[in-house]
Amino acid sequence: MRKLFILLLPACLVLSGCWDYKDLNKLSIVSGIAFDNAEDSGITVTLEIVDRSSSPRSDGLRTRTVAMTGRDAESAVKELSKGLDFELYYGAVAVAIFGKDTPRDELKTWLLKKREVRETVYVIYADKAGEKLQTDEDGGIAAYKLRDILNASKEERPLELYRVGRREE
C-alpha cells in the first residue's frame, strides 16, 4: 500500500492544476459578434469588445467595436486580432448577428467550432448586422441590451446557437 502511494503521489502532482488557465487581464472579452457581406466579395466581422481601460465604478462599462474584412470569417478574425493587444475570448458573447446575404451555414459552423462560445448565444438576423453592435450615448454593452430585449420578448422564443446546431430553425 505504501509503495502504491509513493508511485501515485508524483502522478497526482504532475496531472493536477489548471492546464488551460487564461489570465483575465490578458484577454479581450468579446460581448457580441456580427457578420456582414463585404462589398468586395468577402465577410466583414464586427466584434464588440469590453473596454477594460476605464473604471466600471466611475465610468460604467464601456465597449468598443472593431471590424475587419476578409475572404471568410476566420481570416477576418485573424487579421482583426493582430491589431489587438490581447487574445480574443468568446465566452461572454451574448448575441451573434448575421447580416443580409451572408453565407449563414459557413458562419454557423465557424461559431459552433469555437470552444468558448456558449450554446445559448442568441442568433439574430438583421439588414446591417455591424450597426446593431454600436453603443448609444448611454454606454453599456449593446450585445447585452439586445439579449435583454430578446429575454423580455413574450411573443416568440429567441433562436439560440444550440438549436441552430441541431437544425431546428
Residue pairs with C-beta under 8 A, 6 or more apart in sequence:
22 87
22 89
25 52
26 86
26 87
27 86
27 87
27 88
27 89
28 49
28 50
28 84
28 85
28 86
28 87
28 88
28 89
29 49
29 50
29 52
29 89
29 91
29 92
30 47
30 48
30 49
30 88
30 89
30 90
30 92
30 93
31 48
31 49
31 50
31 63
31 92
31 93
31 94
31 141
31 142
31 143
31 144
32 47
32 48
32 93
32 94
32 95
32 96
32 97
32 133
32 141
32 142
32 143
32 146
33 45
33 46
33 47
33 48
33 90
33 93
33 95
33 96
33 97
33 111
34 45
34 46
34 47
34 96
34 97
34 98
34 99
34 129
34 130
34 132
34 133
35 43
35 44
35 45
35 46
35 73
35 96
35 97
35 98
35 99
35 102
35 107
35 129
36 43
36 44
36 46
36 99
36 102
36 128
36 129
36 130
37 43
37 44
37 99
37 100
37 101
37 102
38 44
38 69
40 69
41 71
42 69
42 70
42 71
42 72
42 76
43 69
43 70
43 71
43 72
43 73
43 76
43 102
43 103
43 107
44 67
44 68
44 69
44 76
44 130
45 67
45 68
45 69
45 70
45 73
45 76
45 77
45 80
46 65
46 66
46 67
46 129
46 130
46 133
47 65
47 66
47 67
47 77
47 80
47 88
47 133
48 63
48 64
48 65
48 133
48 135
48 141
48 142
48 143
49 63
49 64
49 65
49 66
49 84
50 61
50 62
50 63
50 92
50 141
51 61
51 62
51 63
51 64
54 62
59 139
60 139
60 140
61 139
61 140
61 141
62 135
62 139
63 135
63 140
63 141
63 142
65 130
65 133
65 134
65 135
66 80
66 83
66 84
67 80
67 130
68 76
68 77
68 79
68 80
68 83
69 76
70 76
70 77
70 78
70 79
72 106
73 106
73 107
73 110
74 110
77 88
81 87
81 88
89 116
90 114
90 116
90 117
91 116
91 117
91 118
93 117
93 118
93 121
93 143
94 121
94 122
94 141
94 143
94 144
94 146
94 147
95 121
95 122
95 123
95 124
95 143
95 146
95 147
95 150
96 111
96 121
96 122
96 123
96 124
96 161
97 124
97 125
97 126
97 129
97 130
97 132
97 133
98 104
98 107
98 123
98 124
98 125
98 126
98 129
99 125
99 126
99 127
99 128
99 129
99 130
100 125
100 126
100 127
100 128
102 129
108 123
108 161
108 164
108 165
111 117
111 121
111 161
112 161
112 164
112 165
117 161
118 161
119 160
119 161
119 162
119 165
120 160
120 161
120 162
121 160
121 161
122 146
122 147
122 150
122 158
122 159
122 160
122 161
123 158
123 159
123 160
123 161
123 164
124 132
124 146
124 150
124 158
124 159
126 132
132 142
132 146
133 142
133 143
134 142
135 141
135 142
136 142
150 158
151 158
159 169
163 169
